[in-house]
Amino acid sequence: MKLFVLAVSVLLYGSLAYTQQYIIRYDLAGEHIDYLKVKKPGDTASASVIHIARSNRVNLQLVNTANSYRREIRYIEKTETAESIIIPGFGSTPLKTLVGGGLPSVDFKNLGIGDIFKKAGGDIKRMEIGEESQEQKKLKEQFTNQYNSFTTAYAKWENSLQQEQYCKTLWKELATLRYSMQLPAEDVKLNARKKTNAVFPEVGDNPNLIIANNSTSSPTAMATLVAKAFAELQKTYASFREYEVQSAAADKLLQDVSKKNELVNNYPATKASGQSDEVVNRIADLYGQILNDNYSQVAPLTINSKTVMAEIRFIPVIDPETEAITNIKAIDTIKRLIPVLKKEPIRFRNTFGFSFVSFAENRWNYYVKADSTVDREEADQFQPVVVTYLHFYAPKDKGFRWGGSLGAGVPIGGDNSKLNIMLGLSTFLGKNDPVCITLGATGGQVKKLSGLRLGDKITFTELTDKHYRSVYRVGYFLSVTFNPGSLYTNN
């Protein structure tokens, strides 16, 4: 006996001490909500609602949301009109629509020494080897090579300007992906890899290689090479007079080179020496954030029986430069409403209405036939009863709601002193449970034929009250009742 009492005590204590933990998992990209209960660490099972009676330990797990947003949670404890929330679409500019800085694309080709040092007018003079000194020949070759080096450096500088435009577009696209709530995390990372590796080949998943590759190919670095090549070419050209080297083609080429060198020196991207590096640093930073972010956050929720929804406000954490390029403002707030479906603790509620009661004894009417024998005929199948109930049940926001009911009723049109006791199961309909349907058993006092049976031969011609006696019997009932207070509330 002691062991039995001890076992019961342990079971009762365990049931009271047990607290269930719940998770509301919200997928922002898919607009999907799952309710989960934690069976053990790392193991969850699906749940239709949150049982407030067991625990209010609820965690909100946000899936497919980046750390580029700051989150605020506000609780709604009354019914409000559903709000239609639209996320501004983020556009993107494909790389193929870029223009290379407004500069014409020039197809450079290397020149030979004969292309530069020849007589004007196309009159080629036969030159004997002995007529040209070794110094003159070396100077011509040196000028030719330096000119070709300059054109190569200038072409690389021009390409670096186009690369810078690619970088600006890539910066915008990565920032758009970073602040997007419309794509799953896998798609965000996949798109970031494709776009980044299209501009910086062989970078892979290493953001540091973006900065390393840019340091040798930026417009500033290429402009330095152009200036160096121009200085060497100009020095060689200055030696022409000393060695009596003349070439109209070389004069014309030096004029063209001087104009190109001036363009490089005065071009805005060349003057703003830190601009390209800043954009590339932002690209590397965004690329690393996208690849390293787990896109899943967990926040505890404080809910009670009145909590209807949790409003999550996403506030972008963004700097002014990224604001300008993405058109996303730091004051822009994205709101999402997450319904909190609960099963509340036991509630007691009264309802009033009508019930239809059936007892076996009331379904027959006994009488005396012409041959002086007792017989019966069908009577009322059901009897209407005015009832009032006390219901005890746990309200929940989703699924079938049911509970127990205890009530009492007075028959209509019969002996009003005979009170019927009702006990059954109820289900509740409507917002805030205004309508209740109950089915169960009822106990009451009914009249039963006493001392006589069907077919008995009797001497009297009719049955009176003295042939009946009052007995308590059990029947069944079906009732529809209402809670008037729930019909006029917005809660």
Rosetta blueprint (number, residue, H / E / L):
1 M L
2 K H
3 L H
4 F H
5 V H
6 L H
7 A H
8 V H
9 S H
10 V H
11 L H
12 L H
13 Y H
14 G H
15 S H
16 L H
17 A H
18 Y L
19 T L
20 Q L
21 Q E
22 Y E
23 I E
24 I E
25 R E
26 Y E
27 D E
28 L L
29 A L
30 G L
31 E L
32 H E
33 I E
34 D E
35 Y E
36 L E
37 K E
38 V E
39 K E
40 K E
41 P L
42 G L
43 D E
44 T E
45 A E
46 S E
47 A L
48 S L
49 V L
50 I E
51 H E
52 I L
53 A L
54 R L
55 S L
56 N L
57 R E
58 V E
59 N E
60 L E
61 Q E
62 L E
63 V E
64 N L
65 T L
66 A L
67 N L
68 S L
69 Y E
70 R E
71 R E
72 E E
73 I E
74 R E
75 Y E
76 I E
77 E L
78 K L
79 T L
80 E L
81 T L
82 A L
83 E L
84 S L
85 I L
86 I L
87 I L
88 P L
89 G L
90 F L
91 G L
92 S L
93 T L
94 P L
95 L H
96 K H
97 T H
98 L L
99 V L
100 G L
101 G L
102 G L
103 L L
104 P L
105 S L
106 V L
107 D L
108 F L
109 K L
110 N L
111 L L
112 G L
113 I H
114 G H
115 D H
116 I H
117 F L
118 K L
119 K L
120 A H
121 G H
122 G H
123 D L
124 I L
125 K L
126 R L
127 M L
128 E L
129 I H
130 G H
131 E H
132 E L
133 S L
134 Q H
135 E H
136 Q H
137 K H
138 K H
139 L H
140 K H
141 E H
142 Q H
143 F H
144 T H
145 N H
146 Q H
147 Y H
148 N H
149 S H
150 F H
151 T H
152 T H
153 A H
154 Y H
155 A H
156 K H
157 W H
158 E H
159 N H
160 S H
161 L H
162 Q H
163 Q H
164 E H
165 Q H
166 Y H
167 C H
168 K H
169 T H
170 L H
171 W H
172 K H
173 E H
174 L H
175 A H
176 T H
177 L H
178 R H
179 Y L
180 S L
181 M L
182 Q L
183 L L
184 P L
185 A H
186 E H
187 D H
188 V H
189 K H
190 L H
191 N H
192 A H
193 R H
194 K H
195 K H
196 T H
197 N H
198 A H
199 V H
200 F L
201 P L
202 E L
203 V L
204 G L
205 D L
206 N L
207 P L
208 N H
209 L H
210 I H
211 I H
212 A H
213 N H
214 N H
215 S L
216 T L
217 S L
218 S L
219 P H
220 T H
221 A H
222 M H
223 A H
224 T H
225 L H
226 V H
227 A H
228 K H
229 A H
230 F H
231 A H
232 E H
233 L H
234 Q H
235 K H
236 T H
237 Y H
238 A H
239 S L
240 F L
241 R L
242 E L
243 Y L
244 E L
245 V L
246 Q L
247 S L
248 A H
249 A H
250 A H
251 D H
252 K H
253 L H
254 L H
255 Q H
256 D H
257 V H
258 S H
259 K H
260 K H
261 N H
262 E H
263 L H
264 V H
265 N H
266 N H
267 Y L
268 P H
269 A H
270 T H
271 K H
272 A L
273 S L
274 G L
275 Q H
276 S H
277 D H
278 E H
279 V H
280 V H
281 N H
282 R H
283 I H
284 A H
285 D H
286 L H
287 Y H
288 G H
289 Q H
290 I H
291 L H
292 N H
293 D L
294 N L
295 Y L
296 S E
297 Q E
298 V E
299 A E
300 P E
301 L E
302 T E
303 I L
304 N L
305 S L
306 K L
307 T L
308 V L
309 M E
310 A E
311 E E
312 I E
313 R E
314 F E
315 I E
316 P E
317 V L
318 I L
319 D L
320 P H
321 E H
322 T H
323 E H
324 A H
325 I H
326 T H
327 N L
328 I L
329 K L
330 A L
331 I L
332 D L
333 T L
334 I E
335 K E
336 R E
337 L E
338 I E
339 P E
340 V L
341 L L
342 K E
343 K E
344 E L
345 P L
346 I L
347 R E
348 F E
349 R E
350 N E
351 T E
352 F E
353 G E
354 F E
355 S E
356 F E
357 V E
358 S E
359 F L
360 A L
361 E H
362 N H
363 R H
364 W E
365 N E
366 Y E
367 Y E
368 V E
369 K L
370 A L
371 D L
372 S L
373 T E
374 V E
375 D E
376 R E
377 E E
378 E E
379 A L
380 D L
381 Q L
382 F L
383 Q E
384 P E
385 V E
386 V E
387 V E
388 T E
389 Y E
390 L E
391 H E
392 F E
393 Y E
394 A L
395 P L
396 K E
397 D L
398 K L
399 G L
400 F L
401 R L
402 W E
403 G E
404 G E
405 S E
406 L E
407 G E
408 A E
409 G E
410 V E
411 P E
412 I L
413 G L
414 G L
415 D L
416 N L
417 S L
418 K L
419 L L
420 N E
421 I E
422 M E
423 L E
424 G E
425 L E
426 S E
427 T E
428 F E
429 L E
430 G L
431 K L
432 N L
433 D L
434 P L
435 V E
436 C E
437 I E
438 T E
439 L E
440 G E
441 A E
442 T E
443 G E
444 G E
445 Q E
446 V E
447 K E
448 K E
449 L E
450 S L
451 G L
452 L L
453 R L
454 L L
455 G L
456 D L
457 K E
458 I L
459 T L
460 F L
461 T L
462 E L
463 L L
464 T L
465 D H
466 K H
467 H H
468 Y E
469 R E
470 S E
471 V E
472 Y E
473 R E
474 V E
475 G E
476 Y E
477 F E
478 L E
479 S E
480 V E
481 T E
482 F E
483 N L
484 P H
485 G H
486 S H
487 L H
488 Y H
489 T L
490 N L
491 N L
